[in-house]
Amino acid sequence: MPKRLETHLISHRLHDNLQSAYRTGLFTETALLTVHHDIAEAIDRKYMAALVLLYLSTAFDVIDHKSCN
């Protein structure tokens, strides 16, 4: 990871438990388990929980890249 990014993540406390991107040893499975755990914990505590997913490949398929050049 570039030193500048690492410094930014640390100075803004983005490396805390809430941030899993750009960290060595953390994978998609880790992120999915964390999301599942957080939602289950919120439901157990009778909090509201929402999960919004965006299908990025579909979003970018709408853009006509040829007309942008």
Secondary structure by P-SEA (a helix, b strand, c coil): ccaaaaaaaaaacccccccccccccccaaaaaaaaaaaaaaaaaacbbbbbbbbaaaaaaaaccccccc
